[in-house]
Amino acid sequence: MTLLAAPVAANPIADILCAPTKQMQQKLEQQFHSARTASGIRAPDQMMEVWTDARGDWAMVVRYASGTSCIVSMGEHWEETENPT
């Protein structure tokens, strides 16, 4: 992905900020080579998802029960951490 340095108009993900969930998933998997690596319930009708790629680029997506998903944040250098014991 590596999109933060680009102006908004040149951002290749800007055209899919919100899209039908299936279309969003295909775009993240096929164009950006990302996979859903984490998810959790935000509200009864909302699921938060984190999508990451092999380089550590990431996108946070809200999946709505209505069938729409929206990218709400993105960045670089995603790092998994171990749970403290």
C-alpha positions as CSV (number, residue, x, y, z in Angstrom):
1,M,0.0,0.0,0.0
2,T,2.4,2.7,1.1
3,L,-0.1,5.5,0.5
4,L,0.5,8.1,3.2
5,A,3.1,10.1,1.3
6,A,0.9,10.5,-1.8
7,P,-1.5,13.4,-2.2
8,V,-5.1,12.4,-1.7
9,A,-5.9,12.7,-5.4
10,A,-3.1,10.3,-6.3
11,N,-4.1,7.8,-3.6
12,P,-5.0,4.6,-5.5
13,I,-7.2,3.5,-2.6
14,A,-9.2,6.7,-2.5
15,D,-11.7,5.5,-5.0
16,I,-12.7,2.6,-2.7
17,L,-12.9,4.4,0.6
18,C,-16.3,2.7,0.9
19,A,-17.5,-0.1,-1.3
20,P,-19.6,-3.2,-1.2
21,T,-17.8,-5.7,1.2
22,K,-17.0,-8.2,-1.5
23,Q,-15.5,-5.6,-3.8
24,M,-13.5,-4.1,-0.9
25,Q,-12.1,-7.6,0.0
26,Q,-11.2,-8.3,-3.6
27,K,-9.4,-5.0,-4.0
28,L,-7.4,-5.5,-0.8
29,E,-6.5,-9.1,-1.7
30,Q,-5.8,-8.7,-5.4
31,Q,-4.5,-5.2,-5.9
32,F,-2.7,-4.7,-2.5
33,H,-1.8,-8.3,-1.7
34,S,-3.2,-7.9,1.8
35,A,-4.9,-10.4,4.1
36,R,-7.2,-9.9,7.0
37,T,-5.0,-10.5,10.0
38,A,-7.3,-9.3,12.9
39,S,-10.9,-8.5,13.5
40,G,-13.3,-7.7,16.3
41,I,-16.9,-6.6,17.0
42,R,-17.3,-2.8,17.3
43,A,-21.1,-2.7,17.6
44,P,-23.9,-5.2,16.8
45,D,-23.8,-4.2,13.2
46,Q,-20.1,-3.4,12.8
47,M,-16.9,-5.5,12.5
48,M,-13.4,-3.9,12.6
49,E,-10.8,-5.6,10.5
50,V,-7.1,-5.1,10.1
51,W,-5.6,-6.0,6.7
52,T,-1.8,-6.2,6.3
53,D,0.6,-7.1,3.6
54,A,4.1,-8.8,3.7
55,R,5.8,-5.4,3.8
56,G,3.9,-4.3,6.9
57,D,1.5,-1.9,5.2
58,W,-1.9,-2.0,6.9
59,A,-5.5,-0.8,6.5
60,M,-8.3,-0.7,9.1
61,V,-11.7,-1.5,7.6
62,V,-15.1,-1.2,9.1
63,R,-17.4,-3.9,7.8
64,Y,-21.1,-3.0,8.2
65,A,-24.0,-5.5,8.4
66,S,-25.6,-3.6,5.5
67,G,-23.0,-5.1,3.1
68,T,-20.7,-2.0,2.9
69,S,-17.1,-1.8,4.1
70,C,-15.1,1.4,4.6
71,I,-11.3,2.0,5.0
72,V,-11.1,4.3,8.1
73,S,-7.3,4.3,8.5
74,M,-4.1,3.1,6.9
75,G,-0.4,3.2,7.5
76,E,2.9,1.4,7.4
77,H,5.2,-0.7,9.6
78,W,2.5,-2.9,11.2
79,E,4.1,-5.1,13.8
80,E,2.6,-8.0,15.7
81,T,3.3,-8.0,19.5
82,E,3.0,-10.8,21.9
83,N,0.4,-10.6,24.7
84,P,2.0,-9.7,28.1
85,T,1.9,-12.5,30.6
